[in-house]
């Protein structure tokens, strides 16, 4: 029977610029309120699960694959993480988001996890092992998180892995997937090994797709569910925005139909200067906004 699959990469649960539930309970019994951009990401997340449900046909197997960096981790840059990178909080956000998705789509036949980068997933993906084991993930080689998922689904030879080569510059990002495909062809070919039909990756947060460039493999670097971070501002001069979304695939009889689903945020509106009612500043003594010339008197 055919298989309908949803591939989610780079959720980064616990990051302050990543998808999040509206209210997050903190260890001190306080509550973190998701920002407006996070709530927009949540609506995009719900939409992709609805589209996953709509893609299914009666009798289909259903599969959800998490392609790494489900959690944002707690190793550095704690200032951009909810509760300073508390891993229990991040795991709970992931479980709550998974519940939201499954309530929309209904139960699925299986879930699979692929290891993310150690910076976010921990040594040997230890943090992802914990969430994968708890939600009953499919086991690959007797462990709940695969370094690379090497699988045949309805006759389609598929690789799913987290890491991908690549640039984030607009004029070179199109070559990211091509470089991956050429490397796979060279490695597999010189060893006489089979070349996969389809390779899905994440990590870069910017989409790249070989399309029809090669007979096989088709390599796609997936969108993510995290907006710009401090690291991205530094490495891309603050001008390259992440692609938001996921990948939907329906497998059957050695073929697949695939959609890279992307969501576009509204652009930032420029600030207008001078303000209509004149420039103002915050009076440090009272915390109130005042006309700047009044503070000079």
Order of alpha helices (4+ residues) and beta strands (2+ residues): beta-beta-beta-alpha-beta-alpha-beta-alpha-alpha-beta-beta-beta-alpha-beta-beta-beta-alpha-beta-beta-beta-beta-alpha
